[in-house]
Amino acid sequence: MRSGRGRPFGRVGLLLAAVAPALTLTLVPQPASAQPAPPAQTQLRAQAQALGGGQGAGREQDHVPGVERYLDSVRGNPAALRAFLFDFPKGGDLHTHLPGAVSVELLIHLAAGDGMCIDTVTYTAGPGPCVGTLRPAADAETDPAFRTQVIGAWSMEGFVPSPSESGHDHFFATFFKVGAIVATHSADMAAEVVQKAAVQHEVYMESMTLQQFPAIIELAQRVTPSTDFAAMRAQVLAGGGMARIVAAARAELDADQARYRSLLHCGTPQALAGCDVVLRWIHTVLREFPPNVVFTSMVAGFELAEADSRYVAVNLVQPEDGPISSGDYHLHMQMLDYLRGVYHRSHITLHAGESTPALSPPADLAFHIREAVLLGHAERIGHGVDVLGEDNHQQLLHLMAARHIMVESPLVSNAQILEVSGPDHPFPVYRQFHVPIALATDDEGVSRTDMTAQFEMAVNNYQLSYRDLVELTRTSLEHAFLPGASLWRAPDDFRPALACAHDLLGGPQPSPSCQLLLAGSAKAALQWRQESLLRAFELRYDQAAA
């Protein structure tokens, strides 16, 4: 992650200010008849639903009849429903990849500013000179036809799966095409992404990114792969190479943070809303690399979290069905098991269950989520779509509920990449088993979506009530990797902690005991802010429903 090399604020600022209203959404139609579940999965899902409890059971919710009536009144009106959900305070986005979250429009603008070229055959961006099949990226800002082609190649907009290219393959191919752009513009991308989040009424974000990867690869060449992870770690730390990587990454983040806050005019009267979004970082480990590289990158993530509180977790990325990702899956979990015993500051959240029978053999679908929880020490699971293919999936679901292992659920992404949505998606099954779950965007730039679209899909597909929506947002912040005690009495039990038990949630004047909790906990303070936003929202729509 390096500071951007683009031009001063200029058009980037215009994009930031207008980004949310200008989003073009690519939503996948969701009629149940259009995407029938494979018979085996349908049977498993029916079994799980029969064994699960009622969704939301045992969780105290506020009494909000007016806003509930308003939501019911707009369910059949897509424009009014989107307006309602756009305005709704959404809490946090815990599963978003910075390179995939940025809009294609900004990527085109940055590539043009850097004088880059776009290959008209592969649509891969790269340095000049622009000769042969290489066309100036600047042309995509002035030529509407070329711009449409680039947007289609770099995102899911207009994509139709075919025998030659699936949604899965098209989606993951976009990252290679824009890699040269995102490598040098992290600050510009972060500014756009947090501004978009703020306009959508989000207050918190954990963004996945990878810094200093060339240096990590170079250091990994001195590490001998083995199952003696203590020996491997000693090799990683020997000679001060890892310490230099950590120092360089932190300096890089300092520069990026200063630049993105400058782009948003933070600390000035012209500050944009994105300045108020709390942003933390998750170190990503590319798991389609040899074991020495994967392990070295894992160590880098844990070391970063030990040194700097802005880094809160480690995650493994790249397609779960990839040859190395799947072949070394158990090995990767063993590595995390060892490192969890060495490091105690970093959290762990893992992509697991992001596959289907069309992508992975049954043997792979039978254990990935379970191993991520039991061996990889995952506190949250990203996607978890194939949970019903796991061995003894009912027991696993009960285990996840008992341990409060949250699922990060990007519904639009799952529909586009995995072609799983509506009744085929385990979203309602998780809720029936009381597994905490929250909505997320994944790669909203590539998907041409936003957080509001996730809530639209959830409401339309699963008939969620307003109380359900509130629970989703509370769950997101309850499982945010922020320090301090929770505002709530117990995990996923949304009754106020005793210190705030007699307070008006989100009120302007918390009691002395509640003030003490909020002052000593970044998490509780942000949760209180979210409750304040919810209360103001409910008052507006109570009046509208009256």
C-alpha positions, 0 to 999 in steps of 0.5 A: 500500500503506497501513497498515491501518485495521482494529481491533486484532489481535482477530479478525484474530489469530485468523484468522492463528493458524488460517488454514492448517488452516481453508483451504477448497481449490478444486482442479480435477479433473485426469483426463486424459480430462476436458480434452483438449488442442487437436490443435495443442497436443497435436502441439506437446507431443509434438514437444517431449517427443520433442526434450527430454532426461530430466527432472532429468538431470545434477543431483546429488541427495541419497540419500534412500531412506527418505523416497522410500519413504514418498512412494511409500507414500502416493501413493494416499492423498490425506489422507496425501499432503497431510499429507506435502506440508503438512509438506514444507519448500517453499522460496520462493513467488516469484509471489504477488499480495498483493491476491489472496493474502489470504483472502476471510474476512479481506477480509470481516472488514476490510470489516465493521470499516470499515463498508463495504457490499457491492452485492448485484447486483455484489458490489462492496465500497465505502463506505456508506451501505448503502441500496438494493442495498448491504448491510452487509459485516458481514452476511457475518459473521453471515448464512451464506447471504450469506457463501457468496454473497460468497465465491463472488463474491470467489473461485473457490470453487464456480465453474463456467465457463459460456458467460456467464462463463469462469474467466478472467473470473470470476477477474480480476473479483474484484480490482475487487470488493475493490479498496476493501478491499485499498487500505487494509489492506496490513499486515493482508493481509501478516500473514495471507499470511506466517503462512500461508506459515510454517505451510506451511513456506515460508521466503521470499516475493516479493509483488507489490504497487503503491504510490502509484498515484494519484500515478503517474497524476498524474505521468504526465500530464506525460509525452508518450508517444513512443519516445524513452524517454530524453526520457520518463524525463527528464520523469518525473524532472523537478521532483522528483515521482518522488522524492516518490513513492519517499519516500512509498512507502518511508514507507508500507512502513515503516509497513506493515512495523511494523504487520504485524510487530506483528500477528504479535507479532514480537520477543516471546515470543508471536511467530508463525511468520510472523515468520521468513518473509523477505519482499521486494516486487515493484513491479507495473506495470498494463499495461492503461493508456496508455504514459505511465502504464505507463512512469512506473510502470516508472520508479517500480519501478526507482527504488524498487529503487535506493533500498531493498533491500526492493524487488527487482524489477519485473513487469507485471500485468493480463491478457496478452490485454487489448486494451492489454496485447496491443496494446502488448506489444512497446512495453512490452518496448522500454521495459524494454529501455531502462530495463534499460540505465539501472538495474542494481539491480532485477531483472525478472520478467514475466508472459508466456505466460499465455494460450491459443488460446481467449483470444489470436490465434496471432500473440500466442502466437508471441512473448510469452515470447521477447520477454520474455526477449530484449527485456524482460530477464526473469530469470524468467517467470510462467506460461509456459503457451503456450510451445509456441505460440511460434515455434521453441519448441524453440530458445526452451526451449533458450535459457531453459535455457542462460540459466537463465530460471526459470519460476514455475508456479502449477498451480492458477491455470493450471487455474482461469483458463486451463483448462490442467492435467495433460498439457496443461500444459507443466510436464513439457516445461520439465523435460525441456528442463532449464528451471528451474521452481518452483511458486508460488501466484499468488493463493491467496486468490482460488483458495482454494488454498495452496502444498501444493495446488501440490505435490499437483497436481504429484505427482499429475499428473507422478509426481514423486519426492521428489528432484524435490520437493527440486529444485523447492524448491532452484530457488525459492531459487536464483532468489530475488532475494536478494543474495549468492553461492549455496550451490550451485557453479553456477546450477541445479547443486545441488552445494555451493559449494567453500567448503561442499563437505565440509560436512553440508548444513544441519548445525549446525556449518558449517566455517570456509570455509562459515561465511564464505560464509553470513555474507557472503550472504543467499541462501546463508544462507537456502538453508542454512536450507532444507537444515537443514529438509529434513534434519530432514524426511527424518530424520522420514520415514526413521523413518516408512518404516522 
